[in-house]
Amino acid sequence: MDLFKDRIAIVTGGGSGIGRGISQELASRGARVVVADINVAGAKETVSAIKAGGGSAKAVRLDVRVPDEVRSVVESTAAAFGRLDYMFNNAGIGLSGNFEDLKLNHWKQIVDVNLWGVIHGCMYAYKVMLKQGSGHIVNTASLAGLVPSSGAPYPTTKFGVVGLTLSLRIEAALHGIKASVVCPGFIKTPIFDTSVDISNTLTEEEKKEFLAKFKMAGPEECARAVMKGIEKNRAVIPVTSLAWTVWRLNRMFPEFILKITIKQTKKFFDKLAKKKG
């Protein structure tokens, strides 16, 4: 059975990166996609690309931090098409910093988007899906939501998204609804350019040098992996071989992985301090 043809999907953060990749992949498989993003120009670019390829899509402005806006997009989509088959809660931002440098407003900024934004999407989509007795909620977390890492704000929100999704999956299964969490490793997206480092740990050049060490997948490759995970109804969908490997190792040897992470983080900061004199 074709899981995507003529299905109705909302993708938040669909104006760029993974969200754009997911939107285009869904459309290429015959889904009707509502591309939602606070960046309307980006959403429209995604829609233009989809329509140029013969797909069906609509762009809407959405600030996932505002519950009434999320409710409006979900309810209007369900009313227009008669149902909602997929809700991709993908919108997110990057923010990190040494714990001692963080202020409460920094925490609020990232939690409002990365966690509350997902909660809002889940709540309103779930209500629609309960009435129809079907649907699939797909939340984007990160490898940083499966394995501990430094820079606490981002992993905190992503661990929250993983926990939310897996808990929801248990209840949703009783009503014919599915829930999955996507946990990508390093993907080539604008988040690396827009992410805020409160502690100014690395210069732009140093950040590029650091990221160059990793083999990154493109948003299109990520989107195909997501679709495959949805087809198999996976609870957790790691993306990239690195994400799969590290996740599995952490499940088997959590204390060992934590010790290695601490060691590597210390080595990184020691090298940085020595370099900066």
N, C-alpha and C positions, 0 to 999 in steps of 0.2 A: 504494500500500500504506500502511495506517495504521501509522505507526512507534511509536505510543504505546498504542494500545488493548490492554488485557490484558497489557501489559509490566510487568516488575518493576523498580522503581527505589528506590535509597537516596539521600536528600538530606541531607547533613550541614549543620549550621547551619540546619535547616529550621524552627526555632522563631520566626524573625522575618525581616524584610527580604527580600532577594533569595531566600533559601532558602525562605521561606514562599511567595513568589510562584511560584517554580518548582514547589514541591510542589502548590500548588493548581491550577496550569496543567496539570501532568501528570495529576492526578486528573480534571480536567474533560475530558481527552482519553481517559479510560478506563484510565489506568495504575493499578497498585496501588503505593502509595507508602509506604516506611518513612521516617518523619520522625525524623531523629536529631539530637539537640542536647544539649549539657551542661545547658541550661536546659529541664528536663522540662516545666515548666508551659507554656513557650512552645510546645514541640512538641505538647503536648496541645491547646493552643488552635488550632494549625494543623490538627490532625486533626479537631477538632470542627467547624471551618469546612468542611473537605472533606466530612465525613459529612453535614453539613447540606445540602450541595449534591448529595448522592447519590453521592459518590465513595467510594473504598476507601483507607484509610490506617491506619497503626499508628504510635504514638509510642514511641521508645526513647531512653534516656539514653545519650549517647556523648561521651566526652572524646577528641577526635581526637589529643591529645598522647600517648595511651597505646596503643601498638601492639596489645596483646592485646585491648583493648576494640574497636578497629576490626576486627580479625580476627574476633572473636566475632559482631559485628553482620553482617558480610559473609557469614560462613559459615552462620550461623543463618538468614539471609534466603534464601540459595541453597538450603539444605536444606528450608526450609518451602515454598518455591514451585517448587523444581526447577530454578531458574536465576536469573541476575541479568542483566538487560538494560541497565540504566543505573546508573552510579555518579557522582553529582554531589558532588564534593569542593568544597563551598562554604563551610564554616565558616572564619571569619577574624576578626581583631581589628585595630584601628587603634592605632598608636603612632608618635609622631614626636618630633622635638626637634632642636635645634642639635647638630651632631656632637660638639662639645666638651663638651656636657652629658650625653651618653649614657654609661651604664655597661654592662658586659658583661651584667648581668642583664636590662637592657632589651632587648638584642639577643636573648638567649635566650628571653625571654618571647614575642616576636613570631615568631621563627623556629620555635619549637616548635609554634605553632598554624598559622601561615600557610604554612609550607613543609613541616615534618615531618608536619603533619596531612594535607596533600595527598599526600605520599610514602606514608604509611601506607595511605591509601585506595586509591591506585593499585596498590600492591604486592598487597594482598589481593584486590581486585576483579579484577586482571589474572590472578591464578592461577585464579580461578573461570572467567573468560571464556576463558582458554586451553583449558580442558577442554571447554567447550561450543562453541568455535570461533566465538563471536560476542559482541557487547556494545559498549557505547560509554561511555567514561570522559570526563566533562565537568568540567574544573577551572575554578574561578572565580579569575581574577587581577584585573586592573584596567587602565585606561588608563595608570596609573602603572607597569605592567609592560611597556608598549610605548614610552613616552616618558619621558625623564629628568625628575625633579622633585626639589625639596629635601625634607628630612625623611627621611633615608636609610633607616631601618629598613623602612618600609612598601614603598617601591619595590623595595628589595633582595629582599624575599620575593616580590613579585609578578613581578619579572623572572625569578626562580627558577622560579616556577610556569609561566610562559610557556615557558622553556627546557626544563623537564621534560616538558611536554605535547607540544611539537613533536618532541622527541627520541623520546618514547614512540610518537608517531604513526607514525614511520618503521618501528619494529620491529613495532608492533601490526598494521600493514597486511599484514604477511606472514602473519598468523594469522587474518585476517577480523575483527579488532577495530579500532574507531575511537577516536580521541582528539581532543578539541577543547578550546580554552581560551576562556573568556568574559572579555572585557575591558570592563567597564562604565565609562562616564564618571560624571557625578554622578547618583546615584540616591537617592531619599528613603528612607533606611533608618536604623535606630537607631545605626549605626556612628559617625555624626557626634556622637552624644550620649555614646557610651561610649569613643570614641577618647581616648587619653591623650597629652597634649602635655607632654613632660618639661620643656621650657623655658618653659612657661606663656606662650607667645607672644601669644595672644589671650585676652581675657576671653570669657565666654559670649556677651555682647551683641555683641562684635566679631566673634565666630565666626559668629553668626546674620547679621550685616550682610554679612560676606564671602560666605557661602553664598547669600545672597539675590540675588547678582549672576548666579548661574547658573540656567539653566532645567533643573530636575531632572525626570527621568522617575520614575514610580512603579514599585514592585516588579512589579506586574502587567504593565505595558508592557515592562519588562525581561525578564520571563519569556517573553512572547510572542516577543520578538526572539531569545531563546535557542533556543526551539523551532524557529523558522524557520531559524536557523543549523544546528541539528542535522539538520533535514530536508534541508538542502543539503550536509550533511557538511563544513562549513567547518572549517578548521584553527584559525583565529582568528575569534572572534565579537565584534567591537566592538559596544557598545550605546550609543546616543545619536548624534545627528548630529555632536556635538562630538568624540566619541571617533573616529568614522570619519575626520573631517576632519584632526584633529591627527595621527592615526596615518599617514595617507597623506602628509601634508606632511613628517613626520619621516622617512619612508622615502625621500623624494626629496631632502630638504635637511636631513640630520641636524645638520650643523655650524651651519647658520643657526638651526634650532630651538633648539639648545643655547645659542647666543648670546642669542637672544630671551628664553629662560627665565632665564638669568643676569641679564639686564638687568631683567626684570620682578621677579625676586626681590629684587634690590638696591633697586629702586624701592619695593617693598612694605615692606621692613625700614627703609628711610630714612624713609618716611612714618610708620611705626609709632613709630620713635624720636622723631621730631619731635612727634608727637601726645602721647607720654608724657613729653615735656619733657626 
